[in-house]
Amino acid sequence: MPSSRRRFAAAALVLCAALTGCSDLDEPGQGLSRNDLVSDLAAQMSTAAALTYEASYQLSGGEKATVAQAQKPFRSAYVYPGGKVTVTADATTQCRTQAKATTCTLTAPATPTSPPPAKLFEGADATGLVLPSTVLALLNAAELDNDVEVVQHDTTIAGRHATCVQLTGVDDAAARDFTTCITNEGVLGSFSGILNQTRAEVAMTHYAETVTEDMFQLPPTAKLVDRRSR
């Protein structure tokens, strides 16, 4: 007669065959549920905060944007059509270009207890740039929703391996239905969906593990408005 271990493995394989997206089981208990998969992707994105990288994206309509971050000290930059946001130890800065004139407004630097306000990124959102933090929030919401439908596939984006999920029926989130790909490093590879009632599509076109320092610098001809407390 088969051992208890073998009976358990056989039962697990039968259950796995009935579940969409369940991986093969070499040992009992190794399969991932749909929520486990979403949870793993969210965890990957969270660990990406420790990376130094620069990623370029193509937006809807052919425009381009860039997201970059570096460590020691931590700093990040978001460059999009008509604007730029930098988060450094000195200031949180939003730059806007209108009629070929650029104005950069400096506010107090972000802290662990006081992150940059969502309003700071409204200009980026308006151009169709989807922030990694936005996708992470969506994955966290999907992880808590036991009724969400998940379809998984793997792909390569800008030379990086990525895991993609198509999520349908996510409650209490900015996007109910969307598809996103996350690279093995935890970096946003792509996103497609209706985000806050607007179609958003981004796809990474270039990835580098180094960042040029000018990504965090302000345009030399910009008018500076300093609203930091003195």
RODOTI-6466 format. One line per 2 residues: number of its first residue (from 0); their letters; for each residue x, y, z of C-alpha. Coordinates in nm, 3 decimals. Example, Ala and Ser with C-alpha at 12.3 -4.5 7.8 and 13.67 -1.06 7.14 Angstrom:
0	AS	1.230 -0.450 0.780 ~ 1.367 -0.106 0.714
END
This chain:
0	MP	0.000 0.000 0.000 ~ 0.127 0.353 -0.066
2	SS	0.265 0.548 0.227 ~ 0.075 0.841 0.377
4	RR	0.323 1.074 0.208 ~ 0.245 0.928 -0.136
6	RF	-0.131 0.937 -0.075 ~ -0.103 1.306 0.021
8	AA	0.103 1.384 -0.287 ~ -0.147 1.211 -0.515
10	AA	-0.435 1.400 -0.359 ~ -0.246 1.728 -0.395
12	LV	-0.182 1.661 -0.763 ~ -0.551 1.594 -0.825
14	LC	-0.640 1.919 -0.650 ~ -0.373 2.107 -0.842
16	AA	-0.509 1.986 -1.175 ~ -0.844 2.139 -1.086
18	LT	-0.704 2.482 -1.010 ~ -0.622 2.743 -1.274
20	GC	-0.260 2.855 -1.267 ~ -0.143 2.595 -1.016
22	SD	0.222 2.498 -1.060 ~ 0.359 2.146 -1.075
24	LD	0.425 1.976 -0.741 ~ 0.756 1.799 -0.693
26	EP	0.695 1.773 -0.321 ~ 0.370 1.805 -0.124
28	GQ	0.277 2.165 -0.046 ~ 0.491 2.330 -0.313
30	GL	0.201 2.454 -0.528 ~ 0.108 2.824 -0.525
32	SR	-0.251 2.941 -0.487 ~ -0.369 3.241 -0.682
34	ND	-0.339 3.465 -0.376 ~ 0.010 3.327 -0.305
36	LV	0.120 3.428 -0.656 ~ -0.012 3.782 -0.616
38	SD	0.145 3.801 -0.270 ~ 0.482 3.692 -0.408
40	LA	0.472 3.960 -0.679 ~ 0.384 4.225 -0.421
42	AQ	0.675 4.108 -0.206 ~ 0.908 4.130 -0.507
44	MS	0.800 4.488 -0.571 ~ 0.856 4.578 -0.206
46	TA	1.214 4.446 -0.210 ~ 1.287 4.656 -0.520
48	AA	1.305 4.959 -0.292 ~ 1.660 4.847 -0.210
50	LT	1.771 4.852 -0.575 ~ 1.958 5.108 -0.781
52	YE	1.810 5.117 -1.129 ~ 1.686 5.329 -1.417
54	AS	1.389 5.212 -1.624 ~ 1.244 5.376 -1.934
56	YQ	0.882 5.327 -2.034 ~ 0.668 5.386 -2.340
58	LS	0.332 5.537 -2.257 ~ 0.005 5.538 -2.443
60	GG	0.033 5.749 -2.756 ~ 0.407 5.692 -2.791
62	EK	0.532 5.930 -2.522 ~ 0.820 5.822 -2.297
64	AT	0.892 5.836 -1.924 ~ 1.171 5.728 -1.691
66	VA	1.176 5.605 -1.332 ~ 1.505 5.594 -1.142
68	QA	1.624 5.536 -0.789 ~ 1.956 5.508 -0.608
70	QK	2.077 5.429 -0.257 ~ 2.301 5.581 0.012
72	PF	2.127 5.817 0.039 ~ 1.802 5.693 -0.106
74	RS	1.668 5.914 -0.384 ~ 1.423 5.869 -0.670
76	AY	1.318 6.050 -0.984 ~ 1.019 6.035 -1.217
78	VY	1.053 6.204 -1.555 ~ 0.745 6.228 -1.776
80	PG	0.619 6.449 -2.061 ~ 0.609 6.806 -1.934
82	GK	0.731 6.734 -1.585 ~ 0.965 6.577 -1.333
84	VT	0.948 6.477 -0.966 ~ 1.259 6.417 -0.756
86	VT	1.267 6.283 -0.401 ~ 1.601 6.341 -0.229
88	AD	1.737 6.399 0.120 ~ 1.728 6.775 0.054
90	AT	1.381 6.822 -0.088 ~ 1.082 6.676 -0.263
92	TQ	1.057 6.869 -0.589 ~ 0.799 6.894 -0.864
94	CR	0.898 7.053 -1.195 ~ 0.650 7.157 -1.462
96	TQ	0.723 7.286 -1.811 ~ 0.470 7.512 -1.981
98	AK	0.531 7.729 -2.288 ~ 0.897 7.620 -2.277
100	AT	0.938 7.762 -1.926 ~ 1.011 7.528 -1.635
102	TC	0.918 7.595 -1.273 ~ 1.039 7.367 -0.993
104	TL	0.869 7.380 -0.653 ~ 1.074 7.250 -0.360
106	TA	0.897 7.119 -0.050 ~ 1.020 6.943 0.264
108	PA	1.205 6.615 0.208 ~ 1.009 6.295 0.253
110	TP	1.054 6.081 0.565 ~ 0.945 5.726 0.652
112	TS	0.650 5.872 0.845 ~ 0.578 6.147 0.589
114	PP	0.605 6.009 0.233 ~ 0.552 6.229 -0.073
116	PA	0.181 6.319 -0.107 ~ -0.018 6.158 -0.386
118	KL	-0.102 6.506 -0.521 ~ 0.265 6.548 -0.611
120	FE	0.229 6.285 -0.884 ~ -0.093 6.412 -1.041
122	GA	0.104 6.551 -1.336 ~ 0.267 6.212 -1.392
124	DA	-0.070 6.037 -1.366 ~ -0.219 6.273 -1.623
126	TG	0.046 6.173 -1.881 ~ -0.028 5.802 -1.833
128	LV	0.277 5.713 -1.625 ~ 0.184 5.436 -1.382
130	LP	0.395 5.451 -1.067 ~ 0.538 5.133 -0.912
132	ST	0.372 5.232 -0.583 ~ 0.034 5.237 -0.760
134	VL	0.080 4.884 -0.893 ~ 0.200 4.763 -0.553
136	AL	-0.117 4.901 -0.394 ~ -0.327 4.720 -0.656
138	LN	-0.148 4.390 -0.590 ~ -0.196 4.432 -0.217
140	AA	-0.568 4.487 -0.273 ~ -0.590 4.180 -0.499
142	EL	-0.409 3.970 -0.239 ~ -0.689 4.039 0.010
144	DN	-0.967 3.958 -0.239 ~ -1.042 3.585 -0.238
146	DV	-1.275 3.619 -0.537 ~ -1.027 3.780 -0.777
148	EV	-0.957 3.585 -1.096 ~ -0.588 3.538 -1.182
150	VQ	-0.428 3.425 -1.508 ~ -0.048 3.398 -1.512
152	HD	0.217 3.384 -1.783 ~ 0.589 3.455 -1.812
154	TT	0.758 3.684 -2.063 ~ 1.070 3.890 -2.130
156	IA	1.056 4.270 -2.117 ~ 1.356 4.486 -2.209
158	GR	1.575 4.180 -2.169 ~ 1.447 4.099 -1.818
160	HA	1.243 3.793 -1.726 ~ 0.904 3.890 -1.587
162	TC	0.600 3.724 -1.435 ~ 0.269 3.860 -1.564
164	VQ	-0.076 3.837 -1.408 ~ -0.412 3.929 -1.551
166	LT	-0.638 4.017 -1.259 ~ -1.015 4.045 -1.290
168	GV	-1.266 4.161 -1.031 ~ -1.042 4.333 -0.776
170	DD	-1.266 4.508 -0.523 ~ -1.182 4.832 -0.342
172	AA	-0.895 4.921 -0.576 ~ -0.815 5.198 -0.824
174	AR	-0.837 4.941 -1.106 ~ -1.081 4.652 -1.098
176	DF	-0.937 4.469 -1.401 ~ -0.575 4.498 -1.513
178	TT	-0.270 4.315 -1.640 ~ 0.078 4.378 -1.502
180	CI	0.422 4.224 -1.543 ~ 0.686 4.236 -1.269
182	TN	1.050 4.154 -1.341 ~ 1.249 3.909 -1.129
184	EG	1.413 4.212 -0.967 ~ 1.072 4.343 -0.859
186	VL	1.062 4.630 -1.107 ~ 0.743 4.722 -1.292
188	GS	0.771 4.580 -1.643 ~ 0.430 4.675 -1.782
190	FS	0.075 4.769 -1.690 ~ -0.249 4.780 -1.883
192	GI	-0.591 4.860 -1.747 ~ -0.852 5.119 -1.655
194	LN	-0.697 5.319 -1.374 ~ -0.923 5.575 -1.208
196	QT	-1.158 5.559 -1.509 ~ -0.876 5.626 -1.758
198	RA	-0.702 5.375 -1.986 ~ -0.336 5.340 -1.882
200	EV	-0.073 5.140 -2.067 ~ 0.300 5.142 -1.996
202	AM	0.576 4.907 -2.113 ~ 0.942 4.909 -2.010
204	TH	1.178 4.962 -2.304 ~ 1.513 4.991 -2.124
206	YA	1.655 4.880 -1.789 ~ 1.993 4.960 -1.632
208	ET	2.142 4.883 -1.292 ~ 2.319 5.219 -1.284
210	VT	2.175 5.570 -1.274 ~ 2.320 5.893 -1.408
212	ED	2.335 6.161 -1.138 ~ 2.155 6.417 -1.356
214	MF	1.837 6.214 -1.311 ~ 1.810 6.369 -0.963
216	QL	1.918 6.720 -1.061 ~ 1.687 7.005 -1.157
218	PP	1.692 7.174 -1.499 ~ 1.959 7.448 -1.483
220	TA	1.729 7.712 -1.638 ~ 1.429 7.633 -1.418
222	KL	1.269 7.894 -1.194 ~ 1.292 7.765 -0.835
224	VD	1.014 7.814 -0.581 ~ 1.138 7.705 -0.237
226	RR	0.855 7.620 0.003 ~ 1.066 7.432 0.255
228	SR	1.045 7.546 0.617 ~ 1.350 7.737 0.732
END
